[in-house]
Structures are given as structure tokens and as C-alpha cells.
Amino acid sequence: MKRFVGSSNSLLSIKNITKVYRTKNQEIVANRNITFDVKKGEILGILGPNGAGKTTLIKQIATLLLPDEGDILFQGKSILSHPDCFLGKFSFLMEGARSMYEYLSARVNLLYFAYLYKIPEKVARKRIDELMEMFGLTEFLEEYVMNYSTGMLKKLNIVRCLLTEPEVVFLDEPLSGLDVIASEELINLIQSLVRKRNITFLIASHRMDFVEKITDRVIWLKDGEIVKMGETENIKTSVENFEYQVYIKKGKNTIKLLEEMGILYEVLKGGVLRCNISLKQKEQLKQLLNNEDIISLEKRERDFESVFKEVYG
Amino acid sequence: MFVSRAEFLKFIYDVKKYRFNYAMGLISTLIFLIGLYWGVGEINKGSGGATLFVGLILWIFASDAISDASDHLFEERYYGTIEQLSITKYSLLSIFMARFLAVFVFSLLEIVFLGLPLYFIFSPDLGVFFSNFRFTFISIIVTISLIITLYGFGLFLAAIGLKLKKVGALSGIIRYLILFFSGIIIPYDSMPYFLKIISSILPMGIGIRALSGLEKGIVYTHLVLFCALYSLLILFAGIILFRMGIRHVKKTGEYSAY
């Protein structure tokens, strides 16, 4: 395995990571030659469709999986050769996992993990009370975790992640199971933690609006490889910042025409169709204007979701 | 030590939650032990019953110790907590060691609960182990060695169980192998040749032979030494294999699979 020397201002340096899952009949390349740096206090988003290798990537950085090739440096030291140098510095929110002992109360669970991060009891109890209040869970503190709903369990796991005041927090689909208010609270909390404590976040998510709102930088994965990487704002503009949103009165051949041109559409009430056409698709737009009954046409700024669709076809 | 505090906290609340199940388990074990002690004591009339008493007590330890690591590993994988434990300030092995300590203390309490009634009902002649300093020292060494062996073997099984998930089920077989073929129930001298071979391989068999020697006033120094070395070897092998097992499943992506 190759070893690399990290750049001095990076908290994390991921160097040529490759991970292949091998079964009896096949080999699946989950990550291929992935290289990037993460600065302290940065919020990095990892985007990609299902199976793109997002979870595999963050699990490797958190040392829960060992890469087949490459290295991961934390503060310039190889995590693979010095596994002890990262202990207690990371927190991980897993997607779908309970990550708690169901037969214990929330307080005992949190206290248990606090001890494993060497947090004195007094400090731990204070932090638990504060965080549980922040997430509206104070009245459920003594409740067994088995009685928590999915959303409550997600909040409790976020409390566990933040309780230990780690240097890096890995969040895998943090918004799944959270309601709108809790999602907003989480966004505010992450931003305030970055501001106040300079905590670094690596967030894998499908929620474009969330990623767009919160991250400083994004990495777009496709089939285990990085297809785009850059500052969140710049990524949008690098693809194309504007698009046409067209409302069409549904005619006899409208759907057929849109399908032939490869334009995605949405059927609205009252026989109206809505579609987004990129600036590159000028010919298709002309064809529509000539042949169809256009209700309205608007040039608008693209959102992240629309960029995502273009990147992934 | 924060790690011990964490494990004791978790264990105490676990016992608190399932206290009824624990109490019922203890009572059923007590009934089983009384029946077994009485039956075997009748067959081996004339012996002071000290080895049988200590052997049965150690067997209670064995039951917990052998399956402990595998059971905990399964539980951690099932709840998805194994990944959370792995990134704390303690290694998974340290957490498991602290957990063994918590279980060990609980097992000591269990033994007091089970041993006292057994002692008062059958009055085994335990004085033989305390008749002189040398005998006391040897019996302590043998007992500690056997306990270390059991936990070491538990780690060994857990390490294999990381890859072969059904290995944990083997612990039941091993538990009964120990009970019946280590000389606790059937004295070593009365065993057929084939069973003697099995007993000679089992660390518990070697330890029980050393203890029954003391009951007869004989010190089998080679068995005591062998027992101590065997225990260290198994513990060492268990730790190495456990670490290798963790590395292997982290490599294959099966770390949290259950």
C-alpha cells in the first residue's frame, strides 16, 4: 500500500482511495482513485445517486472500512498506519442503524457514550440536558430507546454525535426521518457549531436543497468516482446557471414530441405540462415554440436538483 | 477508568431492566446444581466433594465467559453500535475487556448466591484447599488460570464468529463438553480412554485434575504449570485472533453485518 504525505493545512487528506467489494461471483468497485482534502471547520457535502459509493467513502474516512488502495491522513498522520491518532475525534451518524441500546434509557445511552469519550460525568450530564432540550427531547430523557419513534431516534443519535464534541462529524442522510422544523434546527445547529467550535462536517445526502443550503463544498460521485468537486456555489455556475422553465398547453402530440426530444416533463392540473429546458437545448426550444401552444416561458436560475439531474443524466 | 465506568453503568441498567429474568435464571441454575451435586455426590461417595464444588462453580463461570464475547459482538452488530464503539477513545478490545470485568464481578455475585446454598446443603470439605499455604496458592493459581482460559477462549470464538456468524452456537456444545468431560462430573480415573484424551486437551480438564490431586494430598506441579501456560497462550491467541478478525471484516465490509 502506498503512503502519502499530507498538505499541512488540511485536517483530512484522502489520497487515491480505492475500495472493491468482492463476492463469489463478482467484484463491485465502490470507490475508485478518490482524492480530496478537507479543511478544518469546513462543511463538505458528498452527493450521488444510490450506489455511487458515498457511504463507503465516509466509512473509510471514519476507519470503519479499510481501503484496498490509498491512504487517509488526519492532521498529516496516516490513519491506517497510526489507528490510535484518530480515536475519539470522530462522530458518525449512520443511516438506518439504531446505533443505540434499545433496552436502556436515552440518558443512560448518552452517558455510556460520553464515558467512552472520557467526558466527566458532570460535564456529560450538563451537555446531555442542553442538547436534549435543543432537540425537544427533554421529557423523553428517561424513556427507553425502544419506545422512540424513527424521527426521535434520529434526533437522539444527532445528540450523541454532538455530545462528544468531536473534530469531525460524519452524517449519512441526516435528514431522513426528520420533520421540517427539526431539519431547520439541525441546519442552524450545524452552522452554529462550525462558527463557534470549528467542527468539520462531512455530509452524505440526497437532499439537494439541504446540501445547497449548508455546505461550503461538494463532491459529486458517480459509479464510485468523483465526477465534480468544488465550492457549492461555483459548481452550480460551472454547469450552467440558468434554464428555461416552459408551461405548455397539452396538445395532441405534445407528450410524444417532448419524449422524442428527451425533455423531462411534469403533468399539471388543467392539461398543462411543465418542463425545464437547458440553455444548450436551443433547437428543442425553437421546435416547441413553433409547434406547441406555449402558456409561459421564463428564464430562471437553476437549483441544485436540476444540476444534479444534468450531471447524472 | 472511564471505560470501566461505562461498562458497569450499562451492565447495572441491563440487570435492572431484566432483573426478573436474571432472578429466574439464577433460581433455575441453583435447582440444577443442587440436583447434579446430590446425584454425582451419591455416585462418588467417600470423596470430600471439594473438587465437584469448585468444578461446578467454575462451570457457571465457563457458561458466561465462553459465550460472552460472541453474544456481545452479535448484540453490537444487531443494534448498529459496533461502529459507534469503534470510533470512541477506546479500542473495541479495551471495551470488551472492561465488559468482561463487569460480567466477572456480576458472576462473582452469582457464585455467592449459588455457592452459599450449595455449601450449606452439602457441606463439601473445602478445608483441603486451605490446609496449607502451598495448597491454597496452587488452588488460587489454577482457578485464576481457568477463568483466564475461559475468557480467552471466548475471544477466540468471537473472532471466528466475526466471519462465520453461526460459530456462537458452538458455545453450548463447549459448555457441556466442559461439564461432562473435564472431570467435574465423571472423575478422570473412571473415564474411558477416548474421553481421557478429550479431558487432557480441555484446559478445564487439566485444572480439575490438578485440584482433585490436591484433594488427595498430591501436588501435580506439571499440571499446574501447564494450566497456567495454557491459559496465557489461549488468552494471547484469543486477543491476536480477535484483532485480526476485526481487521479482516473491516477489509471485506462485513464489520457491522449480523
Interface residues (C-beta under 8 A of the other chain):
Chain A: Y21 R22 T56 K59 A62 T63 L64 L65 L66 D68 D84 F86 L87 G88 F90 S91 F92 M94 G96 A97 R98 S99 M100 Y101 E102 Y103 L104 S105 V108 L111 Y112 F113 Y115 L116 Y117 K118 I119 Y144 R160 T164
Chain B: F2 V3 R5 A6 L9 K10 Y13 D14 K17 Y18 Y79 G80 T81 E83 Q84 L85 S86 I87 T88 K89 Y90 S91 I95 R247 K250 K251 T252 G253 Y255 S256
